């Protein structure tokens, strides 16, 4: 059984992007190259930095967590990155 990760990437302008993957290093590299597999929201928005990642036990949990974090305001996401905001309960 593969582990899934939820991650946050910061763009050059400070915007935070949230996504899920089974391989954070590979996925971040895809976003950085800006190729066909990169998220459209991140193309041309570099430099990109991987700000946060957390392992989840399965894809459904990762999807629920991603959805919850995407609904948060930026200030709350910054707290998650800083370690002052707890993860949402999913």
ZICORWO-V648142 format. One record per backbone hydrogen bond with DSSP energy under -0.5 kcal/mol. NH is the residue of the N-H (numbers start at 1). CO is the residue of the C=O. If there is no record, write none. Layout:
BEGIN
nh->NH co->CO
nh->NH co->CO
END
This chain:
BEGIN
nh->4 co->56
nh->5 co->21
nh->6 co->54
nh->7 co->19
nh->8 co->52
nh->9 co->17
nh->10 co->49
nh->11 co->15
nh->12 co->45
nh->14 co->11
nh->17 co->9
nh->19 co->7
nh->21 co->5
nh->27 co->23
nh->28 co->24
nh->29 co->25
nh->30 co->26
nh->31 co->27
nh->32 co->28
nh->33 co->29
nh->34 co->30
nh->35 co->30
nh->38 co->35
nh->42 co->39
nh->43 co->39
nh->43 co->40
nh->45 co->42
nh->49 co->10
nh->51 co->8
nh->51 co->49
nh->52 co->8
nh->54 co->6
nh->56 co->4
nh->62 co->58
nh->63 co->59
nh->64 co->60
nh->65 co->61
nh->66 co->62
nh->67 co->63
nh->68 co->64
nh->69 co->65
nh->70 co->66
nh->71 co->67
nh->72 co->68
nh->72 co->69
nh->76 co->73
nh->77 co->73
nh->78 co->74
nh->79 co->75
nh->80 co->76
nh->81 co->77
nh->82 co->78
nh->83 co->79
nh->84 co->79
nh->85 co->79
nh->90 co->88
END
